[in-house]
Amino acid sequence: MLTTLALISLTILTTVFLLKNIIRGINREEDLAQDVIIPIGGHKEDIEFILREAVNKVRWKNENHEIICVDKGMDEETQKICKLMSKDYNFVHLEENKRSD
């Protein structure tokens, strides 16, 4: 009985793993980095939602990715959220807009 349950569990896990890899392979356009650049200025009430959605999308598509938040004059609260997200996810970065006009 226990052996049968273990075999069924192993079969289910293997099937799920294979389906996940097949789906990822179909959805993957190429094995290129999926970098996302998000310019942010002023106050963004929904910045955490935007960043979490970006995290979910690049994680699904490819494992080699970066999300870059470009500070284009964001307020302190928005900047704080971006910094916290960059601590939670090592592939999220906050960059200052170094533009010399």
Contacts in CASP RR format, 6 or more apart in sequence:
PFRMAT RR
TARGET T0000
AUTHOR 0000-0000-0000
METHOD contacts of the structure
MODEL  1
MLTTLALISLTILTTVFLLKNIIRGINREEDLAQDVIIPIGGHKEDIEFI
LREAVNKVRWKNENHEIICVDKGMDEETQKICKLMSKDYNFVHLEENKRS
D
24 60 0 8 1.000
27 60 0 8 1.000
27 61 0 8 1.000
28 61 0 8 1.000
28 62 0 8 1.000
29 61 0 8 1.000
31 62 0 8 1.000
31 64 0 8 1.000
32 62 0 8 1.000
32 64 0 8 1.000
33 62 0 8 1.000
33 64 0 8 1.000
33 65 0 8 1.000
33 66 0 8 1.000
34 57 0 8 1.000
34 58 0 8 1.000
34 61 0 8 1.000
34 62 0 8 1.000
34 64 0 8 1.000
34 65 0 8 1.000
35 58 0 8 1.000
35 65 0 8 1.000
35 66 0 8 1.000
35 67 0 8 1.000
35 68 0 8 1.000
36 54 0 8 1.000
36 57 0 8 1.000
36 58 0 8 1.000
36 65 0 8 1.000
36 66 0 8 1.000
36 67 0 8 1.000
36 68 0 8 1.000
37 68 0 8 1.000
37 70 0 8 1.000
38 50 0 8 1.000
38 51 0 8 1.000
38 54 0 8 1.000
38 67 0 8 1.000
38 68 0 8 1.000
38 69 0 8 1.000
38 70 0 8 1.000
39 70 0 8 1.000
39 72 0 8 1.000
39 97 0 8 1.000
40 47 0 8 1.000
40 69 0 8 1.000
40 70 0 8 1.000
40 71 0 8 1.000
40 72 0 8 1.000
40 73 0 8 1.000
40 74 0 8 1.000
40 78 0 8 1.000
40 82 0 8 1.000
41 71 0 8 1.000
41 72 0 8 1.000
41 73 0 8 1.000
41 74 0 8 1.000
41 75 0 8 1.000
41 78 0 8 1.000
42 72 0 8 1.000
42 73 0 8 1.000
42 74 0 8 1.000
42 75 0 8 1.000
42 78 0 8 1.000
43 74 0 8 1.000
43 75 0 8 1.000
43 77 0 8 1.000
43 78 0 8 1.000
44 50 0 8 1.000
44 74 0 8 1.000
44 78 0 8 1.000
47 78 0 8 1.000
47 81 0 8 1.000
47 82 0 8 1.000
48 81 0 8 1.000
48 85 0 8 1.000
51 67 0 8 1.000
51 69 0 8 1.000
51 81 0 8 1.000
51 82 0 8 1.000
51 85 0 8 1.000
51 92 0 8 1.000
52 85 0 8 1.000
54 67 0 8 1.000
55 67 0 8 1.000
55 85 0 8 1.000
55 89 0 8 1.000
55 92 0 8 1.000
58 65 0 8 1.000
58 67 0 8 1.000
58 91 0 8 1.000
59 65 0 8 1.000
65 91 0 8 1.000
66 91 0 8 1.000
66 92 0 8 1.000
66 93 0 8 1.000
67 89 0 8 1.000
67 91 0 8 1.000
67 92 0 8 1.000
67 93 0 8 1.000
68 93 0 8 1.000
68 95 0 8 1.000
69 82 0 8 1.000
69 85 0 8 1.000
69 86 0 8 1.000
69 92 0 8 1.000
69 93 0 8 1.000
69 94 0 8 1.000
69 95 0 8 1.000
70 95 0 8 1.000
70 96 0 8 1.000
70 97 0 8 1.000
71 79 0 8 1.000
71 82 0 8 1.000
71 94 0 8 1.000
71 95 0 8 1.000
71 96 0 8 1.000
71 97 0 8 1.000
72 97 0 8 1.000
73 97 0 8 1.000
74 82 0 8 1.000
79 94 0 8 1.000
82 92 0 8 1.000
82 94 0 8 1.000
83 94 0 8 1.000
85 92 0 8 1.000
86 92 0 8 1.000
86 93 0 8 1.000
86 94 0 8 1.000
END
